[in-house]
Amino acid sequence: MAEAAADCRLLVDPPAEGAWNMAVDEALLHSAAEANLAVLRLYQWSAPTLSLGYFQSLTDRRLHGASAACAVVRRASGGGAILHDRELTYSLSLPAGHPWAADAAALYGAVHRALIAALSADVSQAPTLCETADDSRPRPFLCFQRRALGDVLLEGQFSPTGSLRQRFKIAGSAQRRGKGAILQHGSILLEKSTAAPELPGWRDLSGKFLSAEDLTERFTSRLARALSLATRPDGLTRTERDAAEGIVRDKYGHPGWTARR
């Protein structure tokens, strides 16, 4: 007998500033743990924003001149810096008791395979999963110039790098845990940004335009099928909104958090 689909709240949010986006993800992680419900959120950014990985130094942003004028926020998850602009961002929070919550690596791969299925609907050459991590040192400042197992890569030609076809990273994710629950959030580059012109996105490599709205619909349905989730449209509760406002004030919007390393 097939396993029954687990209830999953679905939030499709309007573009917002960096501190708010990070605070909502954290509030939903706590909510998933306490209410024992999965939460899938898809969102965008109201202005080009550089998000630093938890362990990165704020002073290192000088390494990337193209984003010098952009807002900056520090994530609670690790990895390299991400320039959020022409992309779709997602977060998935699963309670401790969910079947996919225990194995972080398996969850990472399952989410990215669902994304590949969504992106492969109308192209002849599908994206692939990265099978070999690049652990060279020093590590690039930008996350999308790094390679980790399970990242989503797409082969194509991108003029700033020359005439040869190469495989470029177009999607990556990071994870953290809280109260036994797990949060996985990640970015899918739809096209290059003027604040990170060295990074091609889906349109630059495939030659096909894909809106954030269309990808949201495709990705949601395939992810729900892959993880046996029964998604239902929802919004933030008053408790979650109040919690996110407090997290912005005390953490993601606070200069001490941003400059902590």
VEXDREN-2710 file (C-alpha; in Angstrom, 1 decimal):
% VEXDREN-2710
k/r/px/py/pz
1/MET/0.0/0.0/0.0
2/ALA/1.3/3.4/-0.9
3/GLU/2.3/5.7/1.9
4/ALA/-0.3/8.5/2.5
5/ALA/0.9/12.0/1.5
6/ALA/1.8/14.2/4.5
7/ASP/0.1/17.5/5.0
8/CYS/2.3/20.4/3.8
9/ARG/1.6/24.1/4.0
10/LEU/2.4/26.0/0.8
11/LEU/3.4/29.6/0.9
12/VAL/4.1/31.6/-2.3
13/ASP/5.3/34.9/-1.0
14/PRO/5.8/38.3/-2.8
15/PRO/9.3/39.7/-3.1
16/ALA/10.8/41.0/0.2
17/GLU/14.0/42.3/1.6
18/GLY/16.7/40.0/2.7
19/ALA/16.3/40.2/6.5
20/TRP/12.6/39.4/6.2
21/ASN/13.2/36.5/3.9
22/MET/15.7/34.9/6.2
23/ALA/13.6/35.6/9.3
24/VAL/10.5/34.0/7.8
25/ASP/12.5/30.9/6.9
26/GLU/13.6/30.6/10.5
27/ALA/10.2/31.2/11.9
28/LEU/8.7/28.5/9.7
29/LEU/11.4/26.1/10.8
30/HIS/10.4/26.6/14.4
31/SER/6.7/26.4/13.4
32/ALA/7.3/23.1/11.6
33/ALA/9.0/21.6/14.7
34/GLU/6.3/22.8/17.0
35/ALA/3.2/22.0/14.9
36/ASN/4.7/18.8/13.4
37/LEU/3.8/20.0/9.8
38/ALA/5.8/20.4/6.7
39/VAL/6.1/23.9/5.2
40/LEU/7.2/24.7/1.6
41/ARG/7.8/28.3/0.8
42/LEU/8.7/29.9/-2.5
43/TYR/9.7/33.5/-2.7
44/GLN/11.8/36.3/-4.4
45/TRP/13.8/39.4/-3.3
46/SER/12.6/43.0/-3.6
47/ALA/16.1/44.2/-4.5
48/PRO/19.4/42.6/-5.4
49/THR/20.8/41.2/-2.1
50/LEU/24.1/39.5/-1.1
51/SER/23.6/36.8/1.5
52/LEU/26.7/35.7/3.3
53/GLY/27.1/32.1/4.5
54/TYR/27.1/31.8/8.3
55/PHE/30.9/31.3/8.5
56/GLN/31.9/34.0/6.0
57/SER/33.4/37.4/7.0
58/LEU/31.6/40.5/6.1
59/THR/34.9/42.1/5.1
60/ASP/35.2/39.5/2.4
61/ARG/32.4/41.1/0.4
62/ARG/35.1/43.4/-1.0
63/LEU/36.2/40.3/-3.1
64/HIS/33.1/40.8/-5.2
65/GLY/33.0/44.4/-6.6
66/ALA/29.9/43.9/-8.8
67/SER/27.7/43.6/-5.7
68/ALA/29.3/46.3/-3.6
69/ALA/26.2/48.5/-3.8
70/CYS/23.8/45.7/-2.9
71/ALA/22.1/45.1/0.4
72/VAL/23.7/42.4/2.5
73/VAL/22.3/39.8/5.0
74/ARG/23.9/36.9/6.8
75/ARG/22.2/33.5/6.5
76/ALA/22.1/31.1/9.4
77/SER/23.0/28.3/7.0
78/GLY/26.6/27.7/5.7
79/GLY/28.1/27.9/2.3
80/GLY/29.3/30.7/0.1
81/ALA/27.8/34.1/-0.6
82/ILE/24.8/34.3/-3.0
83/LEU/23.7/37.2/-5.0
84/HIS/19.9/37.0/-4.9
85/ASP/18.3/38.8/-7.9
86/ARG/16.9/37.1/-11.0
87/GLU/16.1/33.8/-9.2
88/LEU/13.5/31.7/-7.5
89/THR/14.2/30.9/-3.9
90/TYR/12.6/28.1/-1.9
91/SER/12.6/26.8/1.6
92/LEU/11.4/23.5/2.9
93/SER/10.9/22.8/6.6
94/LEU/10.2/19.3/7.7
95/PRO/9.4/18.2/11.3
96/ALA/11.5/15.6/13.1
97/GLY/9.0/12.9/12.5
98/HIS/8.8/13.3/8.7
99/PRO/10.3/10.3/6.8
100/TRP/12.7/12.6/4.8
101/ALA/13.9/14.6/7.8
102/ALA/16.4/12.1/9.2
103/ASP/18.7/11.8/6.2
104/ALA/19.9/15.3/5.2
105/ALA/21.9/14.1/2.2
106/ALA/19.0/12.1/0.8
107/LEU/16.7/15.1/1.2
108/TYR/19.2/17.3/-0.6
109/GLY/19.3/15.0/-3.6
110/ALA/15.5/14.4/-3.7
111/VAL/14.7/18.1/-3.8
112/HIS/17.3/18.7/-6.5
113/ARG/16.0/15.8/-8.6
114/ALA/12.5/17.2/-8.4
115/LEU/13.9/20.6/-9.5
116/ILE/15.7/18.9/-12.5
117/ALA/12.4/17.3/-13.5
118/ALA/10.7/20.7/-13.4
119/LEU/13.4/22.3/-15.5
120/SER/13.6/19.4/-18.0
121/ALA/10.0/19.8/-19.2
122/ASP/10.8/21.6/-22.5
123/VAL/14.5/21.3/-23.2
124/SER/16.5/18.7/-25.1
125/GLN/19.4/18.7/-22.6
126/ALA/18.5/18.3/-19.0
127/PRO/20.4/19.6/-16.0
128/THR/22.4/17.1/-14.0
129/LEU/23.5/16.6/-10.4
130/CYS/27.1/17.3/-9.5
131/GLU/28.8/14.0/-8.7
132/THR/32.2/15.4/-7.7
133/ALA/32.7/18.0/-5.0
134/ASP/35.4/20.7/-5.5
135/ASP/37.3/21.1/-2.2
136/SER/40.1/23.2/-3.6
137/ARG/41.4/26.0/-1.4
138/PRO/40.9/28.9/-1.1
139/ARG/37.3/28.5/-1.8
140/PRO/35.6/31.0/-4.1
141/PHE/33.6/33.7/-2.3
142/LEU/30.4/33.1/-4.3
143/CYS/28.4/29.9/-3.7
144/PHE/27.7/29.5/-7.4
145/GLN/31.4/29.3/-8.2
146/ARG/31.7/26.3/-5.8
147/ARG/30.7/22.7/-6.4
148/ALA/29.1/20.4/-3.9
149/LEU/27.7/16.9/-4.3
150/GLY/24.1/17.2/-5.5
151/ASP/24.3/20.7/-6.9
152/VAL/22.3/21.3/-10.1
153/LEU/24.5/21.9/-13.1
154/LEU/23.6/22.8/-16.7
155/GLU/25.9/22.7/-19.7
156/GLY/26.0/25.6/-22.1
157/GLN/28.0/28.4/-23.6
158/PHE/28.3/31.6/-21.8
159/SER/30.2/34.5/-23.5
160/PRO/32.1/35.9/-20.5
161/THR/33.9/32.5/-20.1
162/GLY/34.7/32.0/-23.8
163/SER/33.4/29.9/-26.7
164/LEU/33.6/26.4/-25.1
165/ARG/30.6/24.7/-23.6
166/GLN/30.9/24.2/-19.9
167/ARG/28.8/23.0/-17.0
168/PHE/27.6/25.8/-14.7
169/LYS/25.9/25.6/-11.4
170/ILE/22.4/26.9/-11.6
171/ALA/20.9/25.7/-8.3
172/GLY/22.3/24.9/-4.9
173/SER/20.9/24.6/-1.3
174/ALA/21.9/24.7/2.3
175/GLN/20.5/23.1/5.4
176/ARG/20.2/23.6/9.2
177/ARG/18.3/22.0/12.0
178/GLY/16.3/23.3/14.9
179/LYS/14.4/21.3/17.6
180/GLY/14.8/18.2/15.5
181/ALA/13.3/19.7/12.4
182/ILE/15.3/20.4/9.2
183/LEU/15.3/23.4/7.0
184/GLN/16.6/23.2/3.4
185/HIS/16.6/26.4/1.4
186/GLY/18.1/27.2/-1.9
187/SER/18.3/29.4/-5.0
188/ILE/17.6/28.7/-8.7
189/LEU/19.3/31.1/-11.0
190/LEU/16.8/32.1/-13.8
191/GLU/19.2/34.5/-15.6
192/LYS/22.3/36.5/-14.9
193/SER/22.2/39.6/-12.7
194/THR/24.1/42.8/-13.4
195/ALA/25.2/42.5/-9.8
196/ALA/26.8/39.1/-10.6
197/PRO/27.4/39.1/-14.3
198/GLU/29.9/36.2/-14.2
199/LEU/27.1/33.8/-13.2
200/PRO/24.8/32.5/-15.9
201/GLY/21.3/31.3/-15.2
202/TRP/18.8/29.0/-16.8
203/ARG/17.9/31.4/-19.7
204/ASP/21.5/32.3/-20.5
205/LEU/22.5/28.6/-20.9
206/SER/19.3/27.0/-22.2
207/GLY/18.1/29.9/-24.4
208/LYS/14.6/29.5/-22.9
209/PHE/12.8/32.0/-20.7
210/LEU/11.2/30.6/-17.6
211/SER/9.3/32.8/-15.2
212/ALA/9.5/32.4/-11.5
213/GLU/5.7/31.8/-11.5
214/ASP/5.9/29.0/-14.0
215/LEU/8.8/27.4/-12.2
216/THR/7.0/27.7/-8.9
217/GLU/4.1/25.7/-10.3
218/ARG/6.3/23.0/-11.9
219/PHE/8.6/22.6/-9.0
220/THR/5.9/22.5/-6.4
221/SER/4.0/19.7/-8.1
222/ARG/7.1/17.5/-8.7
223/LEU/8.5/18.1/-5.2
224/ALA/5.2/17.2/-3.6
225/ARG/5.2/13.9/-5.6
226/ALA/8.8/13.1/-4.8
227/LEU/8.4/13.6/-1.0
228/SER/4.8/12.5/-0.7
229/LEU/3.5/15.9/0.3
230/ALA/-0.1/17.0/0.1
231/THR/0.4/20.8/-0.4
232/ARG/-2.3/23.3/0.5
233/PRO/-2.1/27.0/0.0
234/ASP/-1.5/28.9/3.2
235/GLY/0.0/32.1/4.6
236/LEU/1.8/33.2/7.7
237/THR/-0.1/32.9/10.9
238/ARG/-0.1/35.9/13.2
239/THR/2.2/34.0/15.6
240/GLU/4.7/33.4/12.7
241/ARG/4.5/37.0/11.5
242/ASP/5.2/38.3/15.0
243/ALA/8.1/35.8/15.4
244/ALA/9.6/36.9/12.1
245/GLU/9.4/40.5/13.0
246/GLY/11.3/39.8/16.3
247/ILE/13.9/37.8/14.4
248/VAL/14.5/40.6/12.0
249/ARG/14.9/43.0/14.9
250/ASP/17.2/40.9/17.0
251/LYS/19.1/39.0/14.3
252/TYR/19.0/39.3/10.5
253/GLY/18.3/43.1/10.5
254/HIS/20.8/43.7/13.3
255/PRO/24.3/45.0/12.3
256/GLY/25.9/42.9/15.0
257/TRP/24.6/39.7/13.4
258/THR/25.7/40.8/9.9
259/ALA/29.2/41.7/11.0
260/ARG/29.7/38.9/13.5
261/ARG/32.6/37.3/11.8
END
